[in-house]
Amino acid sequence: MKDLVLFLAQSIVDQPDQVVVNETEGPEAIILELNVAPDDMGKVIGKQGRIAKAIRSVVKAATEKGGKPVFVEIQ
């Protein structure tokens, strides 16, 4: 899942070398923290959050059925 978010984010931004995804696994869920360069923050969020919602939708669709839910946080 981490690689999927990394690929999606690097495809969108101007500075793909500054994209970092940190994975934190808790007892009930997995949290993926997406960090990008400050100049690319708007591109990852998109107008009215459409790109961020799309990234979250792709991750939700790719998660295992019956597995832990995965949440994407953009920082």
N, CA, C and O of each residue as an XYZ file, in Angstrom:
300
protein
N       0.824     -1.190      0.000
C       0.000      0.000      0.000
C       0.868      1.254      0.000
O       0.562      2.243     -0.666
N       1.960      1.189      0.763
C       2.887      2.320      0.837
C       3.446      2.644     -0.551
O       3.558      3.814     -0.919
N       3.792      1.620     -1.309
C       4.335      1.828     -2.650
C       3.301      2.431     -3.596
O       3.646      3.230     -4.466
N       2.052      2.056     -3.431
C       0.980      2.595     -4.260
C       0.827      4.098     -4.029
O       0.748      4.867     -4.986
N       0.785      4.516     -2.767
C       0.648      5.941     -2.445
C       1.872      6.709     -2.927
O       1.743      7.819     -3.443
N       3.056      6.132     -2.765
C       4.290      6.770     -3.224
C       4.260      6.970     -4.733
O       4.613      8.045     -5.219
N       3.847      5.959     -5.474
C       3.761      6.060     -6.931
C       2.757      7.124     -7.361
O       3.047      7.936     -8.239
N       1.586      7.121     -6.750
C       0.556      8.104     -7.113
C       1.037      9.528     -6.841
O       0.870     10.415     -7.679
N       1.627      9.742     -5.679
C       2.078     11.086     -5.312
C       3.224     11.550     -6.196
O       3.250     12.709     -6.610
N       4.171     10.669     -6.493
C       5.300     11.057     -7.339
C       4.853     11.367     -8.758
O       5.506     12.148     -9.450
N       3.769     10.781     -9.198
C       3.246     11.046    -10.534
C       2.605     12.427    -10.638
O       2.507     12.986    -11.730
N       2.176     12.969     -9.521
C       1.443     14.237     -9.514
C       2.363     15.442     -9.326
O       2.167     16.469     -9.975
N       3.352     15.336     -8.459
C       4.136     16.493     -8.014
C       5.262     16.853     -8.974
O       5.627     16.072     -9.854
N       5.816     18.080     -8.781
C       6.951     18.547     -9.568
C       8.284     18.069     -8.993
O       9.269     17.951     -9.722
N       8.319     17.796     -7.690
C       9.550     17.364     -7.026
C       9.341     15.961     -6.442
O       9.148     15.817     -5.235
N       9.379     14.930     -7.290
C       9.088     13.575     -6.807
C      10.125     13.028     -5.827
O       9.830     12.098     -5.076
N      11.325     13.589     -5.825
C      12.350     13.104     -4.901
C      12.075     13.512     -3.458
O      12.682     12.958     -2.541
N      11.176     14.465     -3.234
C      10.855     14.914     -1.879
C       9.582     14.271     -1.324
O       9.111     14.662     -0.256
N       9.031     13.308     -2.025
C       7.833     12.608     -1.552
C       8.265     11.501     -0.590
O       9.102     10.662     -0.922
N       7.680     11.518      0.601
C       7.985     10.508      1.616
C       6.666      9.964      2.162
O       5.748     10.725      2.467
N       6.583      8.649      2.281
C       5.402      8.005      2.848
C       5.844      7.190      4.062
O       6.670      6.286      3.944
N       5.291      7.516      5.223
C       5.579      6.786      6.458
C       4.373      5.940      6.815
O       3.237      6.412      6.783
N       4.629      4.685      7.157
C       3.552      3.751      7.497
C       3.573      3.462      8.983
O       4.602      3.077      9.536
N       2.432      3.650      9.628
C       2.279      3.346     11.041
C       1.154      2.331     11.183
O       0.023      2.583     10.766
N       1.467      1.196     11.766
C       0.451      0.157     11.920
C      -0.002      0.099     13.367
O       0.791     -0.166     14.270
N      -1.277      0.346     13.574
C      -1.863      0.278     14.894
C      -2.632     -1.020     15.059
O      -2.655     -1.849     14.149
N      -3.260     -1.203     16.212
C      -4.007     -2.443     16.450
C      -5.257     -2.588     15.574
O      -5.695     -3.703     15.292
N      -5.827     -1.456     15.146
C      -7.075     -1.529     14.382
C      -6.974     -0.994     12.962
O      -7.853     -1.265     12.144
N      -5.911     -0.232     12.643
C      -5.818      0.377     11.322
C      -4.365      0.641     10.950
O      -3.470      0.601     11.795
N      -4.153      0.910      9.674
C      -2.844      1.299      9.160
C      -2.961      2.740      8.689
O      -3.888      3.089      7.958
N      -2.015      3.577      9.111
C      -2.027      4.991      8.735
C      -0.820      5.260      7.852
O       0.313      4.956      8.225
N      -1.070      5.828      6.684
C      -0.010      6.227      5.771
C       0.075      7.744      5.782
O      -0.888      8.426      5.430
N       1.232      8.277      6.187
C       1.439      9.721      6.232
C       2.204     10.126      4.984
O       3.332      9.682      4.769
N       1.597     10.963      4.166
C       2.194     11.420      2.917
C       2.771     12.818      3.134
O       2.044     13.754      3.468
N       4.077     12.947      2.942
C       4.761     14.234      3.070
C       5.311     14.629      1.712
O       5.989     13.837      1.057
N       5.019     15.860      1.286
C       5.522     16.382      0.012
C       6.133     17.753      0.252
O       5.992     18.325      1.334
N       6.813     18.279     -0.764
C       7.396     19.612     -0.678
C       6.269     20.637     -0.518
O       5.176     20.441     -1.048
N       6.527     21.724      0.206
C       5.473     22.741      0.407
C       4.883     23.284     -0.898
O       3.695     23.603     -0.953
N       5.701     23.390     -1.942
C       5.198     23.905     -3.218
C       4.248     22.928     -3.906
O       3.418     23.336     -4.718
N       4.367     21.649     -3.587
C       3.539     20.622     -4.221
C       2.292     20.265     -3.423
O       1.494     19.438     -3.865
N       2.114     20.867     -2.271
C       0.978     20.526     -1.406
C      -0.355     20.747     -2.127
O      -1.261     19.922     -2.019
N      -0.475     21.836     -2.849
C      -1.714     22.134     -3.563
C      -2.022     21.124     -4.654
O      -3.187     20.822     -4.915
N      -0.983     20.600     -5.293
C      -1.191     19.616     -6.352
C      -1.689     18.292     -5.788
O      -2.493     17.608     -6.421
N      -1.217     17.932     -4.610
C      -1.635     16.670     -3.998
C      -3.053     16.777     -3.445
O      -3.808     15.805     -3.480
N      -3.415     17.944     -2.937
C      -4.760     18.127     -2.395
C      -5.763     18.373     -3.521
O      -6.847     17.791     -3.514
N      -5.423     19.215     -4.474
C      -6.306     19.496     -5.600
C      -7.401     20.476     -5.229
O      -7.554     20.852     -4.067
N      -8.159     20.884     -6.233
C      -9.257     21.808     -5.998
C     -10.337     21.115     -5.187
O     -10.820     20.042     -5.548
N     -10.702     21.746     -4.092
C     -11.723     21.243     -3.167
C     -11.399     19.835     -2.679
O     -12.301     19.084     -2.308
N     -10.100     19.469     -2.677
C      -9.681     18.181     -2.142
C      -9.965     16.992     -3.044
O      -9.987     15.854     -2.577
N     -10.180     17.238     -4.316
C     -10.553     16.149     -5.226
C      -9.426     15.133     -5.424
O      -9.683     13.929     -5.456
N      -8.192     15.599     -5.557
C      -7.074     14.679     -5.763
C      -6.851     13.847     -4.501
O      -6.619     12.641     -4.585
N      -6.921     14.490     -3.330
C      -6.753     13.769     -2.068
C      -7.843     12.704     -1.914
O      -7.562     11.584     -1.487
N      -9.069     13.049     -2.258
C     -10.166     12.068     -2.183
C      -9.930     10.910     -3.147
O     -10.221      9.759     -2.822
N      -9.403     11.214     -4.331
C      -9.143     10.170     -5.320
C      -8.055      9.219     -4.827
O      -8.170      8.004     -4.991
N      -7.002      9.765     -4.227
C      -5.933      8.927     -3.683
C      -6.493      8.023     -2.596
O      -6.194      6.830     -2.558
N      -7.297      8.585     -1.720
C      -7.901      7.785     -0.639
C      -8.831      6.708     -1.192
O      -8.886      5.601     -0.656
N      -9.558      7.025     -2.257
C     -10.466      6.043     -2.860
C      -9.703      4.880     -3.476
O     -10.113      3.726     -3.349
N      -8.592      5.183     -4.146
C      -7.772      4.129     -4.753
C      -7.200      3.221     -3.673
O      -7.193      1.999     -3.820
N      -6.720      3.824     -2.583
C      -6.157      3.031     -1.482
C      -7.236      2.171     -0.840
O      -6.999      1.007     -0.517
N      -8.415      2.742     -0.657
C      -9.513      1.977     -0.055
C      -9.902      0.796     -0.937
O     -10.189     -0.292     -0.436
N      -9.912      1.012     -2.249
C     -10.272     -0.061     -3.173
C      -9.200     -1.150     -3.218
O      -9.507     -2.308     -3.503
N      -7.954     -0.789     -2.940
C      -6.851     -1.746     -3.025
C      -6.617     -2.515     -1.720
O      -5.829     -3.461     -1.701
N      -7.281     -2.129     -0.641
C      -7.072     -2.823      0.626
C      -7.709     -4.208      0.583
O      -8.649     -4.462     -0.170
N      -7.170     -5.084      1.408
C      -7.695     -6.447      1.472
C      -9.093     -6.446      2.083
O      -9.392     -5.676      2.997
N      -9.915     -7.302      1.571
C     -11.247     -7.425      2.147
C     -11.127     -8.141      3.486
O     -10.533     -9.216      3.568
N     -11.677     -7.558      4.513
C     -11.594     -8.135      5.844
C     -10.305     -7.795      6.576
O     -10.129     -8.183      7.731
N      -9.400     -7.074      5.918
C      -8.143     -6.680      6.555
C      -8.294     -5.371      7.312
O      -9.397     -4.839      7.437
N      -7.193     -4.863      7.809
C      -7.219     -3.596      8.530
C      -7.489     -2.452      7.555
O      -6.966     -2.455      6.441
N      -8.293     -1.485      7.958
C      -8.506     -0.324      7.090
C      -7.227      0.517      6.996
O      -6.434      0.569      7.936
N      -7.044      1.168      5.855
C      -5.876      2.005      5.620
C      -6.340      3.439      5.442
O      -7.232      3.722      4.642
N      -5.720      4.349      6.202
C      -6.053      5.768      6.123
C      -4.845      6.534      5.595
O      -3.709      6.240      5.968
N      -5.088      7.512      4.731
C      -4.024      8.340      4.169
C      -4.148      9.743      4.759
O      -5.194     10.384      4.653
N      -3.075     10.205      5.378
C      -3.013     11.565      5.913
C      -1.981     12.342      5.126
O      -0.853     11.884      4.942
N      -2.364     13.510      4.664
C      -1.450     14.361      3.875
C      -0.931     15.456      4.800
O      -1.696     16.200      5.413
N       0.399     15.529      4.877
C       1.007     16.516      5.774
C       1.940     17.414      5.021
O       2.545     18.309      5.611
